C-alpha cells in the first residue's frame, strides 16, 4: 500500500450492498461511496434502488441497481455475476438484507419462522458463497455481515417477541466466524457488525413507542438509540485495509448495552 494512501481509502474498490433500498443499506452505500468505492445495490424493490443510485451519482459516485431476492440462490448467483461483469471484480460485500417478525414464539407460524431464517441467515450465506468464488480467485476480499445486538443477547418478552430474529442473528455471528476461518487462506476477511437499535424501516415502529424508549434509556448506558452515521466507522474499518489482520469478529455497536 502506498505511504500516501489513507488506511480507509476505498478508491478503486468495488462493493456489493444487499438490502440497499432503504434504511441501513442506503447509509452503508453512501459511506462506501464517500470513501471512493463503486457500489452495486441489491434489493427486491428496483424502483427504490434506482432512486438510491440517482442520489449516489449526484454525490459523484458510481453505482448500479440490481434487483435480487437474497432468499433465491439462483437470483443471487445471477446478480453477483452481473455485478462482477459490470465492475470486473468484487472487493467488498456488505451482507445487510434482513427481515423481522414481532410475534410470541408460541404463536409464530411456521412460514414466518422460515421467512426470517431464510432472509437473515440463508440469504447471508447464499450471497457470501456467490461472492467468495470471485474473491478466492483474486485472492482478496472483505465480507461484512450485518448481525445485530441480538447476535449476542435476546430481549425481554415485555419489550419484543423476536425469537426467530434473535436465532437468525445468532447464526450470523457463528457463520461469520466459520467463514472467516475457512477463507482466511485466500486473504478474505469476514467480520460482522452488531448494531443495537438504529433508525430504519425495521425499527421505526418500536422506536416510536414510549415504553420502548424508556427501555432503551434504562438498559443503555448512553440512554439513547443509535443515530444515523454511527455505524459508518465500523463499516469502513472492516471494508478497508485498516483491518487486514482482523477476521471472524463481531463488533457490537450498542451505546454500552452489552457491557453491563
C-alpha positions as CSV (number, residue, x, y, z in Angstrom):
1,X,0.0,0.0,0.0
2,X,1.3,3.5,-0.9
3,X,2.5,5.5,2.0
4,X,0.3,8.4,0.8
5,X,-2.9,6.3,0.8
6,X,-5.2,6.5,3.8
7,X,-5.9,3.2,5.5
8,X,-9.6,3.9,5.0
9,X,-9.4,4.9,1.3
10,X,-11.6,2.7,-0.9
11,X,-10.8,4.3,-4.3
12,X,-10.6,1.6,-6.9
13,X,-12.6,-0.8,-4.8
14,X,-15.9,-2.4,-5.9
15,X,-18.6,-3.3,-3.4
16,X,-22.0,-5.1,-3.2
17,X,-24.5,-3.9,-0.6
18,X,-27.6,-6.1,-0.1
19,X,-30.9,-4.7,1.3
20,X,-29.8,-1.4,-0.2
21,X,-33.3,0.0,-1.0
22,X,-33.8,1.6,2.4
23,X,-32.5,2.1,6.0
24,X,-29.1,1.0,6.9
25,X,-28.4,-0.4,3.5
26,X,-28.7,3.1,2.0
27,X,-26.5,4.5,4.7
28,X,-23.8,1.8,4.1
29,X,-23.9,2.6,0.3
30,X,-23.4,6.3,1.0
31,X,-20.5,5.6,3.4
32,X,-18.7,3.4,0.9
33,X,-19.1,5.9,-2.0
34,X,-17.8,8.7,0.2
35,X,-14.6,6.7,0.6
36,X,-14.3,6.2,-3.1
37,X,-15.8,2.8,-3.7
38,X,-18.2,1.9,-6.6
39,X,-21.3,0.0,-5.4
40,X,-23.7,-2.5,-6.7
41,X,-27.0,-2.3,-4.8
42,X,-29.1,-5.4,-4.4
43,X,-32.8,-5.5,-3.2
44,X,-36.2,-6.6,-4.3
45,X,-37.6,-3.1,-4.9
46,X,-35.9,-1.9,-8.1
47,X,-37.7,1.4,-8.1
48,X,-36.2,2.3,-4.7
49,X,-32.8,1.1,-5.8
50,X,-32.9,3.4,-8.8
51,X,-33.5,6.4,-6.5
52,X,-30.6,5.4,-4.3
53,X,-28.4,5.2,-7.4
54,X,-29.5,8.6,-8.5
55,X,-28.6,10.1,-5.2
56,X,-25.2,8.4,-5.2
57,X,-24.4,9.7,-8.7
58,X,-25.3,13.2,-7.6
59,X,-22.5,12.8,-5.0
60,X,-20.1,11.9,-7.8
61,X,-20.2,8.2,-7.1
62,X,-20.6,5.2,-9.3
63,X,-23.5,2.9,-8.5
64,X,-25.7,0.3,-10.3
65,X,-29.0,-1.2,-9.2
66,X,-29.6,-5.0,-9.5
67,X,-32.9,-6.5,-8.5
68,X,-32.4,-9.5,-6.3
69,X,-34.2,-11.6,-3.7
70,X,-31.4,-13.0,-1.5
71,X,-33.6,-15.9,-0.4
72,X,-33.4,-17.3,-4.0
73,X,-30.0,-18.8,-4.7
74,X,-30.4,-18.6,-8.5
75,X,-31.2,-14.9,-8.3
76,X,-28.2,-14.3,-6.0
77,X,-25.8,-16.1,-8.3
78,X,-27.1,-14.2,-11.4
79,X,-27.0,-10.8,-9.5
80,X,-23.4,-11.3,-8.3
81,X,-22.3,-12.3,-11.8
82,X,-23.9,-9.2,-13.1
83,X,-22.1,-7.0,-10.6
84,X,-18.8,-8.7,-11.4
85,X,-19.4,-8.3,-15.1
86,X,-20.0,-4.6,-14.6
87,X,-17.0,-3.9,-12.3
88,X,-14.5,-6.6,-13.3
89,X,-14.0,-7.6,-9.7
90,X,-15.7,-7.6,-6.3
91,X,-13.7,-6.4,-3.3
92,X,-16.3,-5.8,-0.6
93,X,-19.6,-7.4,0.3
94,X,-22.0,-5.8,2.9
95,X,-24.4,-8.6,3.7
96,X,-27.2,-6.4,5.0
97,X,-30.6,-7.7,3.8
98,X,-32.9,-8.9,6.6
99,X,-36.4,-9.0,8.0
100,X,-38.1,-9.3,11.4
101,X,-41.4,-10.5,12.9
102,X,-42.6,-9.4,16.3
103,X,-44.7,-12.5,17.3
104,X,-44.6,-14.6,20.5
105,X,-42.6,-17.8,19.9
106,X,-45.6,-20.0,20.8
107,X,-47.8,-18.1,18.2
108,X,-45.2,-17.9,15.4
109,X,-46.4,-19.5,12.2
110,X,-44.0,-21.9,10.5
111,X,-44.0,-19.8,7.4
112,X,-43.0,-16.7,9.4
113,X,-40.2,-18.6,11.1
114,X,-38.9,-19.8,7.8
115,X,-39.2,-16.4,6.2
116,X,-37.0,-14.8,8.9
117,X,-34.4,-17.6,8.8
118,X,-34.3,-17.6,5.0
119,X,-33.7,-13.9,4.7
120,X,-31.4,-13.3,7.7
121,X,-29.4,-16.5,7.7
122,X,-29.7,-18.5,4.5
123,X,-29.6,-15.3,2.4
124,X,-26.4,-14.1,4.1
125,X,-24.8,-17.5,3.2
126,X,-26.1,-17.5,-0.4
127,X,-24.6,-14.1,-1.1
128,X,-21.3,-14.8,0.7
129,X,-21.0,-18.1,-1.2
130,X,-21.6,-16.5,-4.6
131,X,-19.1,-13.6,-3.9
132,X,-16.5,-15.9,-2.5
133,X,-15.8,-17.6,-5.8
134,X,-14.6,-14.3,-7.3
135,X,-12.7,-13.3,-4.1
136,X,-10.9,-16.6,-3.9
137,X,-9.8,-16.3,-7.5
138,X,-8.4,-12.8,-6.9
139,X,-7.0,-13.7,-3.5
140,X,-8.6,-10.7,-1.8
141,X,-11.9,-9.9,-0.2
142,X,-13.7,-8.0,2.6
143,X,-17.0,-9.5,3.7
144,X,-19.1,-7.6,6.3
145,X,-22.1,-9.4,7.6
146,X,-24.7,-7.2,9.4
147,X,-25.7,-9.1,12.5
148,X,-27.3,-7.4,15.5
149,X,-27.0,-6.8,19.2
150,X,-29.2,-9.9,19.1
151,X,-26.3,-11.8,17.7
152,X,-25.2,-11.8,21.4
153,X,-28.3,-11.3,23.6
154,X,-32.0,-11.8,23.5
155,X,-34.6,-9.4,24.7
156,X,-37.4,-9.4,27.3
157,X,-40.8,-10.5,26.2
158,X,-42.1,-7.3,27.9
159,X,-40.4,-5.4,25.1
160,X,-40.4,-7.5,21.9
161,X,-41.2,-11.1,20.7
162,X,-38.5,-11.8,18.2
163,X,-37.2,-15.3,18.8
164,X,-36.8,-16.0,15.1
165,X,-34.9,-12.8,14.5
166,X,-32.6,-13.4,17.5
167,X,-32.0,-17.0,16.4
168,X,-31.1,-15.9,12.8
169,X,-28.7,-13.2,14.0
170,X,-27.0,-15.5,16.4
171,X,-26.4,-17.8,13.5
172,X,-24.9,-14.9,11.5
173,X,-22.3,-14.5,14.3
174,X,-21.1,-18.1,14.1
175,X,-21.4,-18.2,10.4
176,X,-19.1,-15.2,10.3
177,X,-16.5,-17.0,12.4
178,X,-16.8,-20.2,10.4
179,X,-16.3,-18.5,7.0
180,X,-13.5,-16.3,8.4
181,X,-11.6,-19.5,9.5
182,X,-12.3,-21.2,6.1
183,X,-11.4,-18.3,3.8
184,X,-8.5,-16.7,5.6
185,X,-6.2,-18.8,3.5
186,X,-7.4,-16.8,0.5
187,X,-6.8,-13.3,2.0
188,X,-10.5,-12.9,2.6
189,X,-11.6,-11.3,5.9
190,X,-15.1,-12.0,7.2
191,X,-16.4,-9.8,10.0
192,X,-19.8,-8.7,11.4
193,X,-21.3,-5.5,12.8
194,X,-23.9,-5.9,15.5
195,X,-26.0,-2.8,15.7
196,X,-28.3,-2.1,18.6
197,X,-31.4,-0.1,17.7
198,X,-30.9,2.4,14.9
199,X,-33.5,4.3,12.8
200,X,-34.7,2.2,9.9
201,X,-37.8,0.8,8.4
202,X,-37.5,-2.3,10.6
203,X,-37.2,-0.4,13.9
204,X,-39.4,2.6,13.1
205,X,-42.5,1.3,15.0
206,X,-40.5,0.2,18.1
207,X,-38.6,3.4,18.4
208,X,-41.8,5.4,18.3
209,X,-43.3,3.6,21.3
210,X,-42.8,5.4,24.7
211,X,-42.3,2.1,26.6
212,X,-39.6,1.1,24.2
213,X,-37.8,4.5,24.6
214,X,-38.0,4.1,28.3
215,X,-36.5,0.6,28.0
216,X,-33.6,1.9,25.9
217,X,-33.0,4.7,28.5
218,X,-32.9,2.2,31.3
219,X,-30.9,-0.5,29.6
220,X,-28.3,1.5,27.6
221,X,-25.6,3.5,29.5
222,X,-25.7,6.2,26.8
223,X,-29.5,6.3,27.4
224,X,-30.4,6.6,23.7
225,X,-30.8,4.6,20.5
226,X,-28.1,4.8,17.8
227,X,-28.1,7.7,15.3
228,X,-27.6,7.9,11.5
229,X,-23.9,7.6,10.6
230,X,-22.8,6.0,13.9
231,X,-22.2,2.6,12.1
232,X,-20.1,4.1,9.3
233,X,-16.8,4.0,11.1
234,X,-17.1,0.2,11.8
235,X,-18.2,-0.4,8.2
236,X,-15.3,1.4,6.7
237,X,-12.8,-0.2,9.1
238,X,-13.9,-3.7,8.1
239,X,-14.1,-2.7,4.4
240,X,-10.7,-1.1,4.2
241,X,-7.0,-2.0,4.6
242,X,-7.2,-0.8,8.2
243,X,-8.5,-4.3,9.0
244,X,-6.1,-6.6,7.1
245,X,-5.4,-8.7,10.2
246,X,-8.9,-8.6,11.7
247,X,-11.2,-11.5,10.8
248,X,-14.0,-13.5,12.4
249,X,-15.0,-10.7,14.7
250,X,-18.4,-9.3,15.8
251,X,-18.3,-5.6,16.6
252,X,-21.4,-4.7,18.7
253,X,-22.3,-1.1,18.5
254,X,-24.8,-0.5,21.2
255,X,-24.1,2.5,23.4
256,X,-22.8,0.2,26.1
257,X,-25.9,-2.2,26.2
258,X,-23.9,-5.4,26.4
259,X,-21.1,-4.1,28.7
260,X,-23.4,-4.3,31.8
